[in-house]
Amino acid sequence: MKAETFFTESDKKKIAEAISAVELKTAGEIAVMVVDQSDAYPEGQILTGISVGPLFALAATELFWQGSLWVFAVSAIVLTGLLGWLAHHLPAVKRFFIPRARLELQVKKRALTAFYEKGLYKTRDESGVLFFISLFEHKIWVLADKGIYEKITQETLQSYALDIASGIKNGQTTDMLCRAISAAGELLARHFPVKPDDINELSNEVIIGQ
């Protein structure tokens, strides 16, 4: 699934409304971003090819060419390249060959990059919060500006990500995301109550990335 089609127009409207409702109660600013993937992970294709290609080549050589070494060598090279190329178009296969820690680290890094690329750090009270969804990795990261971290821990913020992940798994992505936004908003309101001169500093629309 692609980021552009992950949420329907109705979903996007519902998410924007949830953010708007939260920001009536807090000086915190919430943004939601969804991307196709946080990295190209070329090693996933390479590992798929070199892990599976030679095995297929060996089986084919034994079955059809009586274990010919030359046939095995050529077919191993061809199948390694072919399966590596196929892995690019089969995300579940490619993801299987990438360590979980690598996926998690890259999502964190991509979320941090997006936070600055999209100008989410430019709030008056350094109170921006980003709900970052990376589809290929099946992972969510909740990132906040330093003003938020003075009062709220990353562990607390990340607990909302677990709820959203559960919603994605159960086909209730938008409902769980809006629920997480509301819950985060209640917490933000306690620590960062809305101010008389508060303005909406960040767009409430879902940000679509690649």
C-alpha positions in Angstrom: 0.0 0.0 0.0 1.1 3.5 -0.8 1.1 6.5 1.5 -1.1 8.4 -1.0 -3.9 5.9 -0.7 -3.4 4.7 2.8 -6.1 7.2 4.1 -9.3 7.9 2.2 -10.4 11.6 1.9 -13.0 10.8 4.6 -10.2 9.5 6.9 -8.1 12.5 6.3 -11.0 14.8 7.2 -11.7 12.8 10.4 -8.0 13.0 11.4 -7.8 16.8 10.8 -10.9 17.3 12.9 -9.4 15.2 15.7 -6.3 17.4 15.6 -8.4 20.6 15.5 -10.4 19.5 18.5 -7.3 18.7 20.5 -5.6 22.0 19.7 -8.6 23.9 21.2 -7.4 22.7 24.6 -3.6 22.8 24.4 -0.8 25.0 23.2 0.7 21.8 21.8 0.7 21.3 18.0 0.0 17.9 16.5 0.9 16.7 13.0 0.4 13.3 11.3 2.7 12.1 8.5 2.6 8.8 6.5 5.4 7.6 4.2 5.8 4.7 1.9 9.1 3.7 3.6 11.9 5.2 5.7 14.7 3.9 3.5 15.3 1.9 0.3 17.0 -0.9 2.2 19.2 -2.2 -0.6 20.7 -4.8 1.7 17.3 -6.5 1.8 17.3 -7.1 -1.9 21.0 -8.3 -1.8 20.4 -10.6 1.2 17.2 -12.1 -0.5 19.2 -12.8 -3.7 22.3 -14.4 -2.1 20.3 -16.3 0.5 17.7 -17.9 -1.8 19.2 -17.7 -5.3 22.0 -20.3 -4.8 19.6 -22.7 -3.1 17.2 -22.6 -6.0 20.1 -22.9 -8.4 21.4 -26.0 -6.5 18.0 -27.7 -6.5 17.5 -27.0 -10.2 21.0 -28.2 -11.1 20.6 -31.4 -9.2 17.2 -32.0 -10.7 17.9 -31.2 -14.4 21.6 -31.1 -15.0 23.1 -33.9 -12.8 24.9 -31.5 -10.5 26.9 -29.7 -13.2 29.2 -27.2 -11.5 29.1 -24.8 -14.5 25.4 -24.8 -14.7 25.1 -24.2 -11.0 27.5 -21.3 -11.1 25.7 -19.6 -14.0 22.2 -20.3 -12.6 23.2 -19.1 -9.1 24.4 -15.8 -10.5 21.2 -15.4 -12.6 18.8 -16.4 -9.8 20.6 -14.3 -7.3 20.0 -11.2 -9.4 16.5 -12.2 -10.4 15.4 -12.8 -6.8 17.0 -9.7 -5.6 15.0 -7.7 -8.2 11.8 -9.5 -7.3 12.3 -8.7 -3.6 12.1 -5.0 -4.6 8.5 -5.7 -5.7 7.6 -8.1 -2.8 7.9 -5.9 0.4 7.0 -8.8 2.7 9.9 -10.9 1.4 12.4 -8.0 1.4 11.4 -7.0 5.0 12.0 -10.6 6.2 15.7 -10.2 5.4 16.1 -6.9 7.2 16.9 -6.9 10.9 14.1 -5.5 13.1 16.6 -3.2 14.8 17.6 -1.7 11.5 13.9 -1.1 10.6 13.2 0.6 13.9 16.4 2.8 13.8 15.6 3.9 10.2 12.0 4.9 11.1 13.3 6.9 14.0 15.8 8.7 11.8 13.3 9.3 9.1 10.8 10.7 11.6 13.4 13.1 12.9 14.4 14.2 9.4 10.7 14.8 8.6 10.2 16.8 11.7 12.8 19.3 10.5 12.1 19.1 6.8 8.4 20.0 7.4 9.2 22.8 9.8 7.5 21.1 12.7 10.1 22.5 15.1 9.0 26.1 14.4 6.4 26.4 17.0 6.5 29.3 19.5 6.6 27.0 22.6 8.6 24.2 21.0 5.5 22.1 21.4 5.1 20.2 18.2 4.3 16.4 18.2 4.6 14.2 15.1 2.7 11.0 14.6 4.9 9.3 12.0 3.7 6.2 10.1 6.1 4.3 7.9 4.2 1.7 5.9 7.0 -0.7 4.6 8.3 -1.2 8.1 4.8 -1.5 9.7 6.1 0.9 12.3 4.9 4.2 14.0 7.1 6.7 15.8 5.8 9.5 17.9 8.3 12.4 18.0 8.1 15.6 20.0 9.9 18.9 20.2 12.1 19.7 23.2 9.5 21.7 25.0 7.3 18.6 25.2 10.2 16.4 26.4 10.6 18.7 29.4 7.3 17.3 30.7 6.5 14.1 28.8 8.8 11.1 28.2 9.4 9.4 24.9 8.1 6.2 26.4 4.8 7.8 27.2 4.5 9.2 23.7 5.5 5.9 22.1 2.7 4.1 24.0 0.3 5.8 21.6 2.2 4.3 18.7 1.5 0.9 20.0 -2.2 1.6 20.1 -2.1 2.9 16.5 -0.1 -0.2 15.4 -2.8 -2.4 16.9 -5.5 -0.4 15.0 -3.6 -0.9 11.7 -3.4 -4.6 12.4 -7.1 -4.8 13.1 -8.2 -2.6 10.2 -9.2 0.3 12.5 -6.3 2.6 11.6 -8.2 5.9 11.5 -10.2 5.3 14.6 -7.2 4.3 16.7 -5.1 7.1 15.3 -7.8 9.6 16.2 -8.2 8.0 19.6 -4.4 8.3 20.2 -4.4 11.9 19.1 -7.2 12.6 21.6 -5.4 10.8 24.4 -2.2 12.6 23.6 -4.1 15.9 23.5 -5.5 15.3 27.0 -2.0 14.8 28.3 -0.7 17.9 26.5 -3.5 20.0 27.8 -2.5 19.2 31.4 1.1 20.2 30.8 0.6 22.8 28.0 -2.8 24.4 28.4 -4.1 26.6 25.6 -3.1 30.3 25.8 -5.3 33.3 25.1 -3.3 34.3 22.1 -2.9 30.7 20.8 -2.9 30.3 17.0 -2.8 27.2 14.8 0.9 27.0 13.9 0.9 23.7 12.0 -1.4 22.4 9.4 -3.9 19.8 10.6 -3.9 18.0 7.2 -2.2 14.6 7.0 1.3 15.0 5.5 2.0 12.5 2.7 5.6 11.5 2.1 7.4 9.0 -0.1 
